[in-house]
Structures are given as structure tokens and as C-alpha cells.
Amino acid sequence: MLIGILQTGHVTEFIRERAGDFPSLFVRLLADQGFEFRTYSVVDLEFPASVQECDGWLLTGSRHGAYEDHPFIPPLEDFIRKAYAAAVPMVGICFGHQIIAQALGGRVEKFTGGWSVGRQTYDFEGQKLKLNAWHQDQVVELPPDAKVIGCSEFCQNAALVYGDRALTVQPHPEFDHSFIALMLEQYKTGSVPPELLARAEAGLEDTLDREVLAERIGAFFRAPRAALQEA
């Protein structure tokens, strides 16, 4: 199964030199799932020719806001709507979670409650998962077809499913603790309050459930579906 990674942003040079960019993080996360991968840097306006060019699409995180005015956002939203109509499965992570919701009729905004940084606890339909997060933006209004399957005390709409067409999550299963440590080093001064950074640093030795969510993502991509329509 060929998964197209739609790269919606870049990490900083400091982090890229030490851990790679978003696509390499996902290739490592899903390395045991039996997939092949092809990357499209949509943030740089490199788009697939068709939504059927791959068997599924994975939308990455980004430093950009889904509601901001960037050249890649309107064509990306159009691509999402075409892939959704054609029932080509999509998985969205963080910004990917937000832009899919926005493209399908939901609303994203900068959350007034502030930032979520580092290891958090999420309730996935009764299953507690520990995952890393790094965001302030949130999905605050759901699209018509979305169902909430994951939440936290901080983020009500932390994971959404759209039938068998899209699975999206706000936290970052691709971020292990070594990556968060790099983020903490990179952003030790900035808009994230120091107490949140200190709390994230204190949790760097705690366990994560990245593999559990990786298995769920893999199972979603592999799930049997009706014949895909032409988009």
C-alpha cells in the first residue's frame, strides 16, 4: 500500500539536522506497518496530480495555522475535499487534523486556553493513551460528518473519525521524547509559557503509547473499502 505524505510544514534546520523533517518521523513511526511512502511538499506547492496517485494520504503537522493566509492552503483544502469525495483514506496529525476539519466544514482557531506541550493523557473511547503534543490551535467546531473518538481535559476534539474516509488526531504520535527535547531546546524562549516547558521537560522520562496509535493508523489505512470513485 502506497501512502502519500502531504508535508504541510518544515521543522527548523536545528531540529532537521538532528531528527529529520516530518516525513522521516512518520516513516519511522509506521516502519512496521508494511507501507511504502511518497512525499509531496504541499507547503511548497508540490501537489499530487490526482487523489488516486496514492492509496492513502497522511497530512503532517505544521507551524502554520489552518486559518492563516498561505498559498498552499486553498489548494490543499480542495485536494482534501476531492480525496474525501473519492473515499481515498486520509490521516491527519495536528495541523493535518485541523485542516481536514476546516476543509470539510469545521472551524479551527487559536485556543484561548493556551498551549498544550509535551506528554498528555488522552481518552480514546475509554482507552487512556499517553502522547506528546505541541499546539495552541484547536478544532472548535466539528464538520458535519465528524465523530469525536478522543479527548483530553485540554482538548475536547482531540481525535476525530469520518466513517472510513478520514482519521485525525491532534497529538503527535510521531514525536518521541528525544524530539520533544529538541523542541524544548529550540523554543526555550518564545510564546510558550516557561512553566509549560518545565512541565514538558519533567515528563521526558515517562512512558508513551505511540505504538498503540501507530497500529490504529495502520489499521485504518488497511481497512477494506468499497471501490474508489473517480475524482
C-alpha positions in Angstrom: 0.0 0.0 0.0 1.4 3.4 -1.1 0.9 6.2 1.4 1.4 9.7 0.2 2.8 12.0 2.9 1.4 15.6 2.3 4.0 17.7 4.1 2.3 20.9 5.3 5.3 22.4 7.0 9.0 22.1 7.9 10.8 21.7 11.2 13.7 24.1 11.9 17.1 23.5 10.5 18.3 22.8 14.1 15.8 20.0 14.5 16.1 18.7 10.9 19.8 18.1 11.3 19.3 16.1 14.4 16.0 14.3 13.8 14.9 14.8 10.2 11.8 16.5 8.9 8.2 15.5 9.3 8.1 12.8 6.6 11.0 10.9 8.1 9.3 10.9 11.5 6.2 9.2 10.1 8.2 6.7 8.1 9.9 5.7 11.3 6.6 5.6 13.2 4.9 3.4 10.6 8.0 1.4 9.7 6.5 -2.0 10.7 3.1 -1.4 9.0 4.1 -2.7 5.6 3.6 0.6 3.7 5.6 2.3 1.1 5.8 6.1 1.2 6.0 9.0 -1.2 6.4 12.6 0.0 4.8 15.7 -1.5 5.9 19.1 -0.1 2.5 20.7 -0.4 3.7 23.6 1.8 5.9 24.4 -1.2 3.0 23.9 -3.6 4.2 20.4 -4.7 0.9 18.6 -5.1 0.0 15.1 -6.4 -1.6 15.1 -9.9 -4.6 13.1 -8.6 -6.1 12.0 -5.3 -5.7 8.4 -6.7 -1.9 8.8 -7.1 -1.5 7.0 -3.8 -3.7 4.5 -1.8 -4.0 6.8 1.2 -2.9 10.2 2.4 -1.2 11.3 5.6 -1.2 15.1 6.4 1.6 16.3 8.7 1.9 18.9 11.3 3.0 22.5 10.5 3.9 25.7 12.3 1.2 27.4 10.2 -2.4 28.0 11.2 -5.1 26.4 9.1 -7.0 29.7 9.2 -4.0 31.8 8.0 -3.5 33.1 4.5 -0.9 30.9 2.9 -0.8 30.0 -0.9 -0.8 26.2 -0.2 -4.0 26.2 2.0 -6.8 26.7 -0.6 -5.4 24.0 -3.0 -4.8 21.7 0.0 -8.4 22.1 1.1 -9.6 21.4 -2.4 -7.4 18.2 -2.5 -8.9 17.1 0.8 -12.4 17.5 -0.4 -11.7 15.6 -3.6 -10.0 12.8 -1.7 -12.9 12.7 0.7 -15.4 12.5 -2.1 -13.4 9.7 -3.7 -13.2 7.8 -0.5 -9.3 7.7 -0.6 -8.4 7.3 3.2 -6.8 10.2 4.9 -5.0 10.5 8.3 -4.3 13.9 9.7 -1.9 14.8 12.5 -2.0 18.1 14.4 -2.2 20.7 11.6 -3.4 17.8 9.4 -6.2 17.1 11.9 -7.2 20.8 11.8 -7.0 21.4 8.0 -9.1 18.3 7.3 -11.8 19.6 9.7 -11.7 23.1 8.3 -11.8 21.8 4.7 -14.9 19.7 5.5 -16.9 22.4 7.2 -15.5 22.7 10.7 -13.8 25.6 12.4 -10.2 26.0 13.8 -9.0 28.8 16.0 -6.2 29.8 18.3 -7.4 28.3 21.6 -8.0 30.9 24.4 -6.9 28.3 26.9 -3.3 28.5 25.7 -0.8 25.8 24.8 -0.5 22.0 25.2 3.1 20.9 25.2 4.7 17.6 26.0 3.2 14.4 27.3 -0.6 14.5 27.7 -3.2 11.9 28.6 -6.0 11.3 26.0 -9.2 9.2 26.4 -9.7 7.2 23.2 -13.2 5.8 23.8 -12.2 4.6 27.2 -8.6 3.7 26.4 -6.1 6.0 28.0 -3.2 6.9 25.8 -0.1 9.0 26.7 1.1 11.0 23.7 3.2 14.1 23.1 1.5 17.3 22.0 2.7 20.7 20.8 -0.1 23.1 19.8 -2.3 26.0 20.6 -4.7 25.9 17.7 -7.7 23.5 18.1 -10.7 22.3 16.2 -13.5 24.1 18.0 -16.5 23.3 15.7 -16.9 19.9 14.1 -17.6 19.2 10.4 -21.0 17.5 9.8 -19.5 14.0 9.3 -17.0 14.0 12.1 -17.3 11.9 15.3 -15.2 12.5 18.3 -13.2 9.4 19.4 -10.6 11.1 21.5 -10.3 13.9 24.0 -8.3 15.3 26.9 -9.0 17.8 29.6 -7.4 20.5 27.5 -8.6 19.4 24.0 -12.2 18.4 23.6 -11.9 17.4 19.9 -8.5 15.6 20.1 -9.3 12.8 17.7 -12.0 12.5 15.0 -13.2 9.9 12.6 -15.2 10.4 9.4 -16.6 7.0 8.7 -13.9 5.1 6.8 -12.7 8.2 5.0 -10.6 10.1 7.5 -9.0 9.6 10.9 -7.4 12.7 12.5 -5.7 13.3 15.8 -4.4 16.5 17.5 -1.4 15.0 19.4 1.8 13.9 17.7 2.4 10.1 17.8 5.5 10.7 15.6 7.1 12.8 18.4 9.1 10.7 20.8 10.8 12.2 23.8 14.0 12.9 22.1 12.2 15.0 19.6 10.3 16.9 22.3 13.7 17.5 24.0 14.9 19.2 20.8 11.7 21.3 20.6 12.3 22.4 24.2 15.8 23.4 23.3 14.7 25.2 20.2 11.8 27.0 21.8 13.1 27.7 25.3 12.3 31.3 24.7 9.2 32.3 22.9 5.4 32.2 23.2 5.1 29.0 25.2 5.0 29.8 29.0 8.1 28.7 30.9 6.0 26.6 33.3 4.6 24.5 30.5 8.1 24.0 29.1 9.3 22.9 32.5 6.4 20.5 32.9 7.1 19.0 29.5 10.8 18.6 30.4 9.8 16.9 33.7 7.8 14.3 31.7 10.6 13.3 29.3 11.3 10.0 31.1 7.6 8.9 31.3 6.2 6.2 29.0 4.4 7.0 25.8 1.8 5.0 23.8 3.0 5.9 20.3 2.9 2.4 19.0 -0.7 1.9 20.0 -1.8 4.9 17.9 0.6 3.8 15.1 -1.2 0.5 15.0 -4.6 2.2 14.9 -3.4 4.4 12.0 -2.1 1.4 10.1 -5.3 -0.5 10.6 -7.4 2.5 9.4 -5.4 2.7 6.2 -5.6 -1.1 5.6 -9.3 -1.4 6.3 -11.4 -2.8 3.4 -13.3 -0.2 1.5 -15.7 -0.1 -1.5 -14.2 0.6 -4.9 -12.9 4.1 -5.0 -14.7 6.6 -7.2 -13.0 8.7 -9.8 -12.4 12.3 -8.6 
